[in-house]
Amino acid sequence: MPQLDTSTWFITIMSMIMTLFIVFQLKVSKYLYPSNPEPKSTTTLEQLNPWEKKWTKIYSPLSLPQQ
């Protein structure tokens, strides 16, 4: 039974790792990242909606008079 030749495994594994590294670097380099991210302000402007200006009553069907 012939013995398995492992002399090329090191070259094969190293070239695979290098290729994966290069592909990963190329994929990551396509993205544009902001150079200096700034926090957004959390203050909100108060706007009155039409339904907040007046009082409205919601009638439940059970509280309506019997017909």
SESE-389120 format. One record per atom (N, C-alpha, C, O, CB): y, x, z; residue in three letters. Coordinates in steps of 0.1 Angstrom, whole numbers, padded with zeros to 4 digits, always signed. Glycine has a CB too. Layout:
residues N
YXZAla;...
This chain:
residues 67
-0012+0008+0000Met;+0000+0000+0000Met;+0012+0009+0000Met;+0014+0018+0009Met;+0000-0010+0012Met;+0022+0007-0010Pro;+0033+0016-0010Pro;+0043+0013+0001Pro;+0045+0002+0006Pro;+0041+0014-0024Pro;+0050+0024+0005Gln;+0059+0022+0016Gln;+0073+0018+0010Gln;+0077+0021-0001Gln;+0061+0036+0023Gln;+0080+0010+0019Leu;+0093+0004+0014Leu;+0103+0015+0014Leu;+0105+0022+0024Leu;+0097-0007+0024Leu;+0110+0016+0003Asp;+0121+0026+0001Asp;+0134+0021+0007Asp;+0140+0012+0002Asp;+0123+0030-0014Asp;+0138+0027+0018Thr;+0151+0023+0025Thr;+0162+0033+0023Thr;+0172+0032+0030Thr;+0148+0021+0040Thr;+0161+0042+0014Ser;+0171+0052+0012Ser;+0184+0046+0007Ser;+0195+0051+0009Ser;+0166+0063+0002Ser;+0184+0035+0000Thr;+0196+0029-0006Thr;+0202+0018+0003Thr;+0212+0012-0001Thr;+0193+0023-0020Thr;+0195+0015+0014Trp;+0200+0004+0022Trp;+0214+0007+0028Trp;+0223-0002+0028Trp;+0191+0001+0033Trp;+0216+0019+0032Phe;+0229+0022+0038Phe;+0241+0020+0028Phe;+0251+0014+0031Phe;+0229+0037+0043Phe;+0239+0025+0016Ile;+0249+0023+0006Ile;+0251+0009+0002Ile;+0263+0004+0001Ile;+0245+0031-0007Ile;+0240+0001+0002Thr;+0241-0013-0002Thr;+0249-0021+0010Thr;+0257-0029+0007Thr;+0227-0019-0003Thr;+0245-0018+0022Ile;+0252-0025+0033Ile;+0266-0021+0034Ile;+0275-0030+0037Ile;+0244-0022+0046Ile;+0269-0008+0033Met;+0283-0004+0034Met;+0292-0010+0022Met;+0303-0014+0025Met;+0284+0011+0034Met;+0286-0010+0010Ser;+0294-0016-0001Ser;+0296-0031+0001Ser;+0306-0037-0002Ser;+0287-0013-0014Ser;+0286-0038+0007Met;+0288-0052+0010Met;+0299-0054+0021Met;+0307-0063+0019Met;+0275-0058+0015Met;+0299-0046+0031Ile;+0309-0048+0041Ile;+0323-0045+0035Ile;+0333-0052+0038Ile;+0306-0038+0053Ile;+0324-0034+0027Met;+0337-0031+0021Met;+0342-0043+0012Met;+0353-0046+0012Met;+0336-0018+0013Met;+0333-0048+0004Thr;+0336-0059-0005Thr;+0341-0071+0003Thr;+0351-0078-0001Thr;+0324-0063-0014Thr;+0334-0075+0013Leu;+0338-0086+0022Leu;+0351-0084+0028Leu;+0360-0093+0029Leu;+0327-0089+0033Leu;+0354-0072+0033Phe;+0367-0068+0039Phe;+0378-0070+0028Phe;+0388-0076+0031Phe;+0367-0054+0044Phe;+0376-0065+0016Ile;+0386-0065+0006Ile;+0389-0080+0002Ile;+0400-0084+0000Ile;+0382-0057-0007Ile;+0378-0088+0000Val;+0380-0102-0004Val;+0387-0109+0007Val;+0396-0117+0005Val;+0366-0108-0006Val;+0384-0107+0020Phe;+0391-0113+0031Phe;+0405-0109+0031Phe;+0414-0118+0033Phe;+0384-0110+0044Phe;+0408-0097+0029Gln;+0422-0092+0029Gln;+0430-0099+0018Gln;+0442-0103+0020Gln;+0423-0077+0028Gln;+0424-0100+0006Leu;+0431-0106-0005Leu;+0433-0121-0002Leu;+0444-0127-0006Leu;+0423-0105-0018Leu;+0424-0128+0004Lys;+0426-0142+0007Lys;+0437-0144+0018Lys;+0445-0153+0017Lys;+0413-0148+0013Lys;+0437-0135+0028Val;+0447-0136+0038Val;+0461-0133+0033Val;+0471-0138+0038Val;+0444-0128+0050Val;+0462-0123+0024Ser;+0475-0119+0019Ser;+0482-0129+0010Ser;+0494-0128+0008Ser;+0473-0106+0012Ser;+0475-0139+0006Lys;+0481-0150-0003Lys;+0490-0159+0005Lys;+0499-0165+0000Lys;+0470-0158-0009Lys;+0488-0160+0018Tyr;+0495-0169+0026Tyr;+0509-0163+0030Tyr;+0510-0151+0033Tyr;+0488-0173+0039Tyr;+0519-0171+0031Leu;+0532-0167+0035Leu;+0535-0172+0049Leu;+0535-0184+0052Leu;+0543-0172+0025Leu;+0537-0162+0058Tyr;+0539-0166+0072Tyr;+0554-0164+0075Tyr;+0560-0155+0070Tyr;+0530-0157+0081Tyr;+0559-0173+0083Pro;+0574-0171+0087Pro;+0576-0158+0095Pro;+0567-0155+0104Pro;+0579-0183+0095Pro;+0586-0151+0092Ser;+0588-0138+0099Ser;+0592-0140+0113Ser;+0588-0132+0122Ser;+0599-0130+0091Ser;+0601-0150+0116Asn;+0605-0152+0130Asn;+0605-0167+0133Asn;+0615-0174+0131Asn;+0619-0146+0132Asn;+0594-0172+0138Pro;+0593-0187+0141Pro;+0603-0190+0152Pro;+0603-0183+0162Pro;+0579-0191+0144Pro;+0610-0201+0150Glu;+0619-0206+0161Glu;+0614-0219+0166Glu;+0610-0228+0158Glu;+0633-0207+0156Glu;+0615-0221+0179Pro;+0611-0234+0184Pro;+0620-0246+0180Pro;+0632-0244+0179Pro;+0610-0234+0200Pro;+0614-0257+0177Lys;+0622-0268+0173Lys;+0628-0275+0186Lys;+0623-0275+0197Lys;+0614-0279+0166Lys;+0640-0280+0184Ser;+0647-0287+0195Ser;+0639-0300+0198Ser;+0636-0307+0188Ser;+0662-0289+0193Ser;+0638-0304+0210Thr;+0630-0316+0214Thr;+0640-0327+0217Thr;+0635-0338+0221Thr;+0621-0313+0225Thr;+0653-0326+0216Thr;+0662-0337+0218Thr;+0661-0347+0207Thr;+0661-0343+0195Thr;+0676-0332+0221Thr;+0661-0359+0211Thr;+0660-0370+0201Thr;+0673-0378+0201Thr;+0679-0380+0212Thr;+0648-0379+0203Thr;+0677-0383+0190Leu;+0689-0391+0189Leu;+0685-0405+0192Leu;+0675-0411+0187Leu;+0696-0390+0175Leu;+0692-0412+0201Glu;+0689-0426+0205Glu;+0695-0435+0194Glu;+0707-0435+0192Glu;+0695-0429+0219Glu;+0687-0442+0188Gln;+0691-0452+0178Gln;+0687-0466+0182Gln;+0675-0468+0186Gln;+0686-0449+0164Gln;+0696-0475+0182Leu;+0692-0489+0186Leu;+0686-0496+0174Leu;+0693-0497+0163Leu;+0704-0496+0191Leu;+0674-0501+0176Asn;+0668-0508+0165Asn;+0672-0523+0167Asn;+0676-0527+0177Asn;+0653-0507+0166Asn;+0672-0531+0156Pro;+0676-0545+0157Pro;+0669-0552+0168Pro;+0675-0561+0174Pro;+0674-0552+0144Pro;+0656-0549+0170Trp;+0649-0557+0180Trp;+0652-0552+0195Trp;+0648-0559+0204Trp;+0634-0556+0178Trp;+0659-0541+0196Glu;+0664-0537+0209Glu;+0677-0542+0213Glu;+0681-0542+0225Glu;+0664-0522+0210Glu;+0685-0548+0203Lys;+0698-0553+0207Lys;+0698-0566+0213Lys;+0706-0570+0221Lys;+0706-0554+0194Lys;+0687-0574+0211Lys;+0687-0588+0216Lys;+0674-0590+0224Lys;+0664-0583+0221Lys;+0689-0598+0206Lys;+0674-0599+0233Trp;+0662-0602+0240Trp;+0654-0612+0233Trp;+0659-0622+0228Trp;+0665-0607+0254Trp;+0641-0609+0231Thr;+0632-0619+0224Thr;+0621-0622+0233Thr;+0616-0614+0241Thr;+0627-0613+0211Thr;+0616-0635+0232Lys;+0606-0640+0240Lys;+0593-0642+0232Lys;+0594-0648+0221Lys;+0609-0652+0248Lys;+0582-0637+0236Ile;+0570-0639+0229Ile;+0562-0650+0236Ile;+0559-0649+0248Ile;+0561-0626+0228Ile;+0559-0660+0228Tyr;+0552-0672+0234Tyr;+0537-0670+0233Tyr;+0532-0667+0222Tyr;+0557-0685+0228Tyr;+0530-0671+0244Ser;+0516-0671+0243Ser;+0511-0685+0239Ser;+0517-0695+0244Ser;+0510-0666+0257Ser;+0500-0686+0231Pro;+0496-0699+0227Pro;+0491-0708+0239Pro;+0492-0720+0239Pro;+0484-0698+0218Pro;+0487-0701+0250Leu;+0483-0710+0262Leu;+0495-0715+0270Leu;+0493-0725+0277Leu;+0474-0701+0271Leu;+0506-0709+0268Ser;+0518-0713+0276Ser;+0526-0724+0269Ser;+0535-0730+0275Ser;+0527-0702+0280Ser;+0522-0727+0256Leu;+0529-0737+0249Leu;+0525-0751+0254Leu;+0513-0753+0258Leu;+0527-0736+0234Leu;+0534-0761+0253Pro;+0530-0774+0258Pro;+0518-0780+0249Pro;+0517-0777+0237Pro;+0541-0784+0258Pro;+0510-0788+0255Gln;+0499-0795+0248Gln;+0505-0805+0238Gln;+0514-0812+0241Gln;+0490-0802+0258Gln;+0499-0805+0227Gln;+0503-0815+0217Gln;+0494-0827+0216Gln;+0496-0836+0208Gln;+0504-0809+0203Gln;
